[in-house]
Amino acid sequence: MEITYQSITLHKTVPLTISRGTRSQSNNLFVQIAADNIIGHGEATPFSIGDRTQTPDTIVESLDQIIEGISVYHPLERQIIEESLDQIAPCSAARAAIDVALWDWLGKKVGLPLWQLWGLDRQRIGPTAVTVGINTPEGACDRIRRWHGDYPDLRSIKIKLGSPKGIAADQAMFAALQTEFRPHDKISIDANGGWTLAEAKTMATWLAERNVTYLEQPLPVSANHQLGELKQHSPLPIFIDESCFTSRDILPLKQHIDGINIKLMKSGGLTEARRMIHTARACGLGVMFGCYSDSTLANTALAQLSPLAHHLDLDSHLNLKNNPFTGAQLELGRLMPNGQPGLGIAPVA
């Protein structure tokens, strides 16, 4: 098989601020795998999580190693390809791009969309959240109004907290946003590890009183050992994101959390994402899907598995000025994959 890639700089319509900083653009790598006159597409998105940061240069280095190591195989030789990838040990974003491209290729080979290939029911897909980043109370309210104006059918909102200015700033922003919530809105919180244990306990109680659904990554990864104590005191379900990359991270933490956030770029692709879903469910945990600065390609890929998720946050492509692909579409607030073979994506003309 022939593997090629190109870099495209994606620009956000509205910069997104979280506890770790602000991002307005992303240099994503787009992969093509060609064999038997069929082309499969994948995407690798850089992301920053402390010592597990993956830059565009890191991804390019891994992709070059992958191309050298697996190009001799056919896309149907998945077992030997997986073993080779384990030996190469590329960064997870690069592996995700290859894995997604292989699945896209397979779906096109058999003429089925991936959700149908896996026997899933699209009608079980729930609403996807749109994100309001850390901002002033006025700025946050303006952002949610723009979301409501652009997508009047949206039914789920994720709010980024963990402000460097402290929980007083978080509370002020959330209180202002409450005036913008609609009766049917599902509200969730993501602190991106921006709180101490004491702050997380305070905020969990405060937010539960304001009808928040769940709390994501309240503590930094370095405080994983405190998750159990927080769970005992929190009236809200605790989901982890940065603390969970693959299925191997689930078992050590399963007693101290309520669910996990799966992202393609952390997991290394759809193959591991499926493994994480089944592991989490076997442990009695909830499953949510998230994204980084992904285009429609990556979010459409994860949307193929969305019937198996309890919560969805696949909105990054909705905030792009130059989205290079079309694919899954919003229908009544739900990101719905189509009936085209493979991912069902197409380059924007």
N, C-alpha and C positions, 0 to 999 in steps of 0.2 A: 504494500500500500504506500501511497505517496502522502506525506504529511507536510503541510506548509502553514505559515502563520503570518499575520500582519498586525501592526499596532495602530490603534485608532484612539485619539484623545476625545473622550466624552465630556461634554460641558453641562453642568447642572443649570437649570433655569433659576433655581433658588439655592444658594449655598446652604449646606447642612452642618449645624454645629452640635456636637455631642460633648461628653465630659472630657474627651481627649483632644478636642480641637475642631477646626472648621475645614471642610473640603468643598471646593467648587468645581473640580475636574478630576478625571481619572484616565490614566493611560492604559487601556485594556488591550489584551492580546486576543485575536480571533483566529481560531485554528480551523483548517480544512483537512479532512482525511478522504482521499480518493482511491477507489478500487472498483472494478467491474462497472465503470462508467456511472458510478454513484458517488456523490459527495456528501459527507457528514460534517456538520458544523459544531464548533464548541467555542467557549469563551473563558478567559482567565482574567480575573479582576484583582488588581493589587489591593492589599488591605494592611492595616497597622494594628497589631495587638502586642505591644511590648516586644519581648524577645522572639516572638513568632511572626513578626512583620514580614510581608512578602512584597518586594518592590518589583517594578517592571523588569529591572535588570536580573533579579533573582528568577523571575518567571522565564525570561528568555534563556538564561543559562540552563534551566531545567528542561525547557522544550527542546533545546539543541541536544541534550543528553538523551531525551526520550526518542527523538527522531533517529539518532544513531543506533539506539538499542532495539527498537521494535519495528522499524520500517520494513524489515525482511518478512514480517508476518502478514497474514491476511486478516481482515477485520473479524472474520468468524472464529479465529483462533484465540478466543478470549481467555481461556485458562492460561495458556503460555504467555499471553500478553500481560495478564495480571501478575504472574510470577516475575516476569521481567521488570515490570514497574516497581514491584516490591524490592527488587535488587537495586534498581537505579535510585530509588528513594527520592523522587523529585519533590519540589514544594507542592503543597496540596492544591494551589490554584492551577498550576500547570497540569497536574494529574486530572483535575476536574475538567479542564478543557478537552483533554484527550478522551476521557471517559464519556463525556456528553457527546462528542463527535462520533464516537463508536456506536453509541445508542441511536443517534440520529441516523447514521448509516444503516444500522440494522432495521430500524423501522421503515426506512425507504426501501430496503431490500425486500422485505416481506409485504410492503404495501399497507402498513397499519400505523396509526398514531400510537405513541408509546403507552398512553393511558389505556388504550384498548388492548394492546399487546400484553399488558399486565393484568387485564381483566378488571379494571377499575370503573367506578360509576361517577361520571362527571357531576351528576346532580348532588353528590355529597360534598362538593366543594363549597366552603364557607366564604364569607367576605374577606377580602384582603384589606389590611390596615394601610392608611397613608400616614406619613410621619411629620410631626411638628418638632423641629429641633429646638435646642436651648436658645432662648432669646429674651428680650425684655417682654414684659406682659403685653405691651402694645404690639410688638413685633410678632409674638406668638399668635395673638388674635388675628392679625392681618394674614398670617400664613394659613390659619384654619379657614378663614373666609375665602381665600383663594382656592383652597382645596374644595370647599363646598360649592364654589362657583364653577370650577372646572369639571367637577365630578359630583353632580347633585345626588346621585344614587349611592354614594359611598356610605358605608354603615359601620366602619371600624376605624379608630384613630389611635395611633401610638404616639405617646408624648415622651420626648427625651428629657430626663432630669439628670441630677448629679452635677449641677452647676458648680464651677469652681468658687462661686461666691457664697456657697453654702445652702442649707436646706431652707432658710428663710426666702432666698431668691426662688428656689424651686416651688415653694408654697405660694408665693406671690404670682408666679407665672401660671400655675395650675388654677388658682382661684380666678384669675382673669379669664382663662379659657373656659371655665365652667359656664360663663354667660353665653358662650358660642356653641355649646353642646346641644344637639337635638335629642328628643326623647328616645330615639331608637339607636343612638350612637353607642357602640361598644368601645370602652376606653381602657387602654393598657398603658403601662409605664415601663420605660427602659432607662435604667440609671447608668448603663455601660460601666459598672464597677466604680462609680463615682462617690459612694458613701462609705462611711465607717460603719461598724456593727451598730453602734448606738444610734447613728443617724438613720440607718436602715430600719431599725425597730420603730423609731418614732414615725418615720414616713410610711411604713407599712400600715400602722394603725390609722394614721391621719388619712391616707388614701383610701383605705377600706371604708371609712365613713363617708366617702364621696363616690362610692359605687364604681371604683376601679375593678377591672376583671382579674388581672394578674400583674405580677411584678417580675421584671426581667433583669437579670444580672445586677442585683443591688450592690454586691460586694466585689472588690477586685479579685483577680485570680489568686493572688497571694493570700487571700483570706478565705480560701475554700474550706479551711478547717473550722470556720465560724458559721458555715451554712446551716449546720444542725441546730445551733443555738438560735439562729434567726428563724428557722422554720418553726421551732417550738413557740416563738412569740408572735409570729406573723399571722394575721387573719387572712392574708392574701396568699394564693398559690405562688411559689417561687420557681421561676424558670431560669435556667442558666444558658449562657451563650458563649462568651469568651472562655468559660471554664470547660467547655465541651467541644472538642474538634471531631472525634470519631467515636465509634461504638466502644472502644476500649476505655474511654473516659467516663462512661455511664455507670458501670458497676461500682467503682469506688465511691461515688457520690449519690447513688440512688436512694439511700435512706434519708438524705438530708435535703432533698429537693422534691418538687412536684412535676417538673417537666424539663425538656431540653429544646433549644433552638438549633435547628439544622440549617446550615448554609452550605451551598455547593462548594464554595471556595475553601471552607474549613475542612469539609468531609473528604474532598478529593473526587467528587462526582456523584452521579446517580446511583452507582453500584453500592458505594458505602452509605449513601443516604438511605437506601432501602434497608440496609443492614441495621442502621441506627434506629429506624422506625420500628423494626421488629424487636430489637433489643429493648428499646424504651417501653414498648407496649407489654413485653414480657415482664418487665419490672413494675408494671402498673403506673407508668409515668405518662404525662401528656406530651404531645408533639406539636411543635410549631415550626414554621419555615420562615427564614429571614433572608436578607440580601445585603450586599455591600453596594458599591456603585455599579451595579450590573445593568446591562442593557436588556432589551426584550428577549434576546436569545437565552441568557441564563435564567431569567425569571420564567420564561415559557418552559424551559427544561424542568424546573422544579414544580411548575404548575401541573406537569404530567402526573406527579405523585400527590397532588393536593387533596384528593379524596381521602387520604390516610392521615391528614393533619387536623388537629383541633383548632389551631390558630394560625393565621397567615399574615405575613408582612412582606409582600412582594411588590413594592411600589417604586423602586428606584428608577425604573425606566420611564415612569410617568413624570419624572422631574428632569428629563434630559432635553436639551436643545437640539441635539443631533443624534437621535436614536438610529443606529444603522440597520435595524431589522424590524420587521413586523412579525407578529405571532399571536400569542394569546391576547384576548380582548376582554375589557371590563364589561360585564353584563350584570346589571343590578348590584354593582359593588363587588362582584366576584370575578376573579381573573380566570377566564375559561379557555383552555386549550381547544384548538379546532380539530376537525376530522381529517386533516392532511397527514400523510405518512411521516413517520419520524417525529421530530419536534413540531413540525408544522410552521416553521419560520421561513421568511424570505427576505433577501436584502432589499433595503429601501432604494427605489430607483433614483 
